[in-house]
Amino acid sequence: MSAFILKVEKLCLSYSGFMAVDNVTFQVARNTIHSIIGPNGAGKTSLFHCLTGARRPTSGYVEFDGREITREPTHKRVSAGMARSFQITSLFQNLTVRENLRLASQGRDGDGALTFWRSAFARREHIEVADAVMERLGLTKRADAAAGGLPHGQQRILELGMALCGRPRLLLLDEPTAGMGVEDIPLMTRLIAELGKEYSVMLIEHNMGIVMSISDVITVMSQGGILVEGKPEVIRADARVREAYLGDAA
């Protein structure tokens, strides 16, 4: 088994000549937290789109867990063990917390998830996964509450739980603390740090305090490409990064 769960080589994504992702090469080690940082427009979310199948890269190569997935659709990547959360909260607002998690667990079944003639409770394992994730994230008391009625911080945590319900080997988290209140950020930070011990985690995050405190490796993007990559202490000491992105957090 390779030490790296994800390998990306010379990846490019072009929109009518504009290079949103420009010749990007990097690797993500297993059971680490690998953060992607850079200013708005640097190409971070476009990179995530290519990795998760939301966009087909113009050129380049993506290997996940030893298998090339460069042109595979999103659902096959999910079935293989890749899960993503989004910068903008994506929940079933009118469904309960438990139902959101159950559906996320059921979604990993691929085509088998669409057996509408069967009761939602026919496959007990999905409910068991949902209940286990609720317990882990401290959401059990809100199991029967509508997701749309939760405070924003708990909605973000629920979305993380939905990603976990897919039983992933790689979690891609796009600004998981976006919009969270100051009081909720330490909990989310602690959860991500704990997840990095048993999952491989890729993280896009603008809060440099969080990035520097929990990352094993940081990749800095600029204008679609990679500016520099290394451990937090290397990134913190890089003059270009300090000037452009870190400011007081350095």
BADREN-618071 format. One line per field, with one value per residue (C-alpha): residue number from 0; residue in one letter; x, z, y. Coordinates in steps of 0.001 Angstrom, whole numbers. Each point is the difference from the previous one (the first is absolute). Layout:
% BADREN-618071
nr: c(NUM ...) $
rest: c(A ...) $
xx: c(X ...) $
zz: c(Z ...) $
yy: c(Y ...) $
//
This chain:
% BADREN-618071
nr: c(0 1 2 3 4 5 6 7 8 9 10 11 12 13 14 15 16 17 18 19 20 21 22 23 24 25 26 27 28 29 30 31 32 33 34 35 36 37 38 39 40 41 42 43 44 45 46 47 48 49 50 51 52 53 54 55 56 57 58 59 60 61 62 63 64 65 66 67 68 69 70 71 72 73 74 75 76 77 78 79 80 81 82 83 84 85 86 87 88 89 90 91 92 93 94 95 96 97 98 99 100 101 102 103 104 105 106 107 108 109 110 111 112 113 114 115 116 117 118 119 120 121 122 123 124 125 126 127 128 129 130 131 132 133 134 135 136 137 138 139 140 141 142 143 144 145 146 147 148 149 150 151 152 153 154 155 156 157 158 159 160 161 162 163 164 165 166 167 168 169 170 171 172 173 174 175 176 177 178 179 180 181 182 183 184 185 186 187 188 189 190 191 192 193 194 195 196 197 198 199 200 201 202 203 204 205 206 207 208 209 210 211 212 213 214 215 216 217 218 219 220 221 222 223 224 225 226 227 228 229 230 231 232 233 234 235 236 237 238 239 240 241 242 243 244 245 246 247 248 249) $
rest: c(M S A F I L K V E K L C L S Y S G F M A V D N V T F Q V A R N T I H S I I G P N G A G K T S L F H C L T G A R R P T S G Y V E F D G R E I T R E P T H K R V S A G M A R S F Q I T S L F Q N L T V R E N L R L A S Q G R D G D G A L T F W R S A F A R R E H I E V A D A V M E R L G L T K R A D A A A G G L P H G Q Q R I L E L G M A L C G R P R L L L L D E P T A G M G V E D I P L M T R L I A E L G K E Y S V M L I E H N M G I V M S I S D V I T V M S Q G G I L V E G K P E V I R A D A R V R E A Y L G D A A) $
xx: c(0 1316 707 -2096 -3764 -148 2442 -515 2304 50 -3706 -1515 -3493 -575 -3072 241 3729 -99 1998 -1998 2358 3437 2380 -621 1957 -138 -650 -2089 1355 -2342 -1438 1250 -1589 1080 -1160 -381 279 230 -1939 -3438 317 3172 -1638 -687 -3665 635 2617 -2545 -2470 2553 825 -3638 -1276 -2063 2216 1943 3606 1366 3099 1979 -350 -1788 586 -2061 985 2080 -2563 -200 -3233 793 -3185 -2226 -3375 -651 -2136 2768 2469 -2427 -398 3791 289 178 -2337 -324 -1633 -699 732 -3731 -1986 -1813 -2641 -3553 -1397 -3448 1221 1163 3626 -325 -1611 2755 2597 -1939 -345 3715 771 -2452 1559 3166 -2003 114 -2873 -1253 -854 -2927 -2157 -3087 -2260 1789 -623 2542 543 488 3776 757 3713 -678 -1826 2772 2613 -2087 -394 3721 950 -2502 1510 3521 -847 -2180 -3214 -2029 -2220 -939 -735 -3644 524 -306 3441 -1088 -857 3461 2389 2469 2894 -1939 -1025 3672 694 -2956 1401 3303 -1979 -1637 3446 990 -3101 1479 2677 2747 3730 575 -1957 103 -1240 -601 152 -1759 30 -1481 -2669 451 -83 3126 -1441 -500 3400 2007 -2388 303 3779 192 -2221 2155 3189 -1478 -1172 3529 1120 -2234 -795 1977 -1249 370 -1001 -657 -61 553 464 3787 -69 -1873 2175 3252 -1197 -1302 1665 2714 689 -1115 -172 -162 -1730 245 -1496 -952 3414 1997 2143 1576 -675 1265 -583 -1604 3337 1332 -3070 59 3633 -445 190 -2354 -2660 393 -431 -2854 -2129 915 409 -368 -642 3682) $
zz: c(0 -969 2743 -2001 -374 -2693 -2791 -2357 -2961 -2358 511 -2075 -282 -2685 -627 -3486 428 3654 2117 3199 906 -1540 -85 3616 1419 3610 2195 3128 2580 1775 3360 -221 -260 -3231 -277 -3166 511 -2185 -802 -1590 -3622 587 -1340 3262 -595 -3700 1108 2305 -2910 -2067 2851 756 -3576 -52 -2855 -2541 -149 -3302 497 2694 2218 3275 1879 3073 2187 -2759 -2796 -2700 313 -2227 -2042 2296 1010 3499 1167 -762 2015 2906 -199 -62 3274 -802 1734 -238 1982 -1611 843 -137 2315 -1991 2127 -409 1979 692 1038 3474 1024 57 -3452 -1507 1362 -985 -3580 -122 1130 -2503 -2791 107 -1407 -3470 -2202 2884 1925 -2374 1010 660 408 3224 3373 1103 3064 -1887 162 3658 -592 -1343 3170 2120 -1883 433 3739 454 -1825 2022 3204 -1133 -982 3011 -2029 1581 1987 -3273 -1897 -714 -600 -3523 -1417 -1148 3563 1393 821 -2843 1922 540 -3656 -965 2417 -1433 -3491 1207 1435 -3365 -1560 2709 -690 -3374 1871 -1869 -72 -1206 1262 -2025 2108 -1744 2637 2763 2406 -2519 1693 3385 3154 2099 2647 -2523 -1729 2776 -140 -3774 221 2599 -2067 -3111 1999 1375 -3441 -1328 2239 -1730 -3405 -2656 -52 -2607 1317 -1636 2757 255 3776 216 3728 -668 -2967 1890 3076 -1551 -3421 -733 -3451 -1581 -3729 -923 -3305 -2041 -3422 -527 802 3050 1530 2773 2032 3333 3711 1909 1248 -3571 -1252 2946 -731 -3736 -733 -2988 2007 3008 -2107 -2165 2233 3650 1396 3762 125 -823) $
yy: c(0 3415 2517 2462 -243 2687 846 2916 640 2998 657 2812 1449 2613 2138 1554 482 1072 -2458 -522 -2850 253 -2992 -1077 -2943 -1217 -3051 -542 -2441 -2390 1057 3561 3445 1679 3611 2078 3758 3089 3183 41 -1071 -2011 -3182 -1872 -842 -692 -2519 -1658 -116 -1949 -2376 -828 -263 3189 1236 -2008 1224 1245 -2124 -1763 -3061 -813 -3237 -920 -2934 -1559 432 2649 1991 2995 -332 -2022 1509 1268 -2939 -2480 2065 47 -3781 -335 1947 3722 2479 3765 2784 3378 3630 719 -2252 -2719 -1716 -1277 2892 -1463 -3442 -912 -321 -3800 -101 2157 -2386 -3119 1220 796 -3545 -1458 2036 -2077 -2942 1583 -1180 -2129 3161 642 -2960 2101 -3040 -975 1580 2585 -2171 -3275 336 425 591 3508 991 -1500 2033 3160 -589 -695 3200 2048 -1342 791 3573 762 296 -2814 2385 1714 -3237 857 3725 1384 689 3460 971 -690 2843 555 -1549 -3232 -36 54 -2847 -1952 455 -1431 -2901 -613 -299 -2504 -2101 -891 -1983 1866 -523 3574 3020 3217 2908 3330 2763 -1972 2968 2479 2109 -1656 2073 368 -2318 -2870 107 -1759 -2995 -313 365 -2749 -2290 431 -604 -3225 -1125 438 -2868 -2553 1522 1821 3595 2730 3405 3369 2591 3766 4 -194 -651 -3244 -944 510 -1875 -3237 -470 -2537 1466 3277 724 3690 783 3179 722 -3624 -1473 -1020 2720 -2057 -3135 -1272 -426 2891 1313 121 1857 2399 882 545 3725 -162 -1776 2266 3083 -1219 -2212 -347 3485 16 -3778 -563) $
//
